[in-house]
Amino acid sequence: MRWIAYVLGVLAIGFLQFILFIIFVPDSCVYHTQSDERPFLIKYCYEGVHPTPNVLNIVLTIVIGLALGHFIAKRIQ
């Protein structure tokens, strides 16, 4: 049962990350000309002129999702 909570935590955080990306970056083409003026999260968690998740973003998503899953698993038991 604990592993299901971990997987659900990672999926929930991944989905939240996807929704927040859509909200905060409605037009990714803006970064073609303003690559130096990127917001903090876009600068360090995304790469390329069309922001795509980098390794740091993926690792943080998994770690925060596992922490959420651990919290859920503790609440269930």
N, C-alpha and C positions, 0 to 999 in steps of 0.2 A: 504494500500500500504506500510505503514511503517513496518508492521510485516513481509512482504515478504522480504524487504531489510534486516531486522535483521536475518532472517533465512538464507538468501543467504550469509550474512557476516559470520555467524558461520560455514556454510558448506564450504565456501571458505577457511577460516583459518584452519579448520579441514583437508581439502584436502592438503593444503600447509604443514601442520604439517606431514602428512603421507608421502609426497614426500621428505621432508627434512630428515625424519627419515630413509628412504631408502638410501638417499645419504650419510648421516653421519654415519650410522650403517649398512654397507653392510653385515657384518657377526656378528650376535648377539652372537655367541658361543665364541667370543674372551673374553667376560666378565666372563666366567667360571673360568678362572685362574687369571685374572687381575681386580678383583672387586674393589680393593682399588685405582687403577689408572684410574678411569673413568673420562672422561671430565666433566666439570661443569654441563652442561645441562643434561647429562645422569645421573649424580649422584643425582641431586635434582628433576628431572622431570620424572624419570623412576625408576622402582623397579624390583628386581629379577635378576637371573643370565641371563635370556633372557629378556632384557629390555622391560617392558610393561608400558604403561602410568599409573601414579599414580594420586591421587586426585588433587594434585597441577597442574599437567599438564592439566587435564580435565577442571578445573576451569579457568586456564589462557586461554585456547583455547576458552572457551565460552565467557569470558569477552572481550578478544581482538576481537573476532568475532562480538559480540554485538556492540562494539565501531566502528568497520568497517561498520556494518550495519547501525548504527546511522549516520555516515558520509555519506553513500550512500543515505539514506533517506533524509537528509538535502539537498543534491545536486539535488535530483529529484524534490523536491517541489519548 
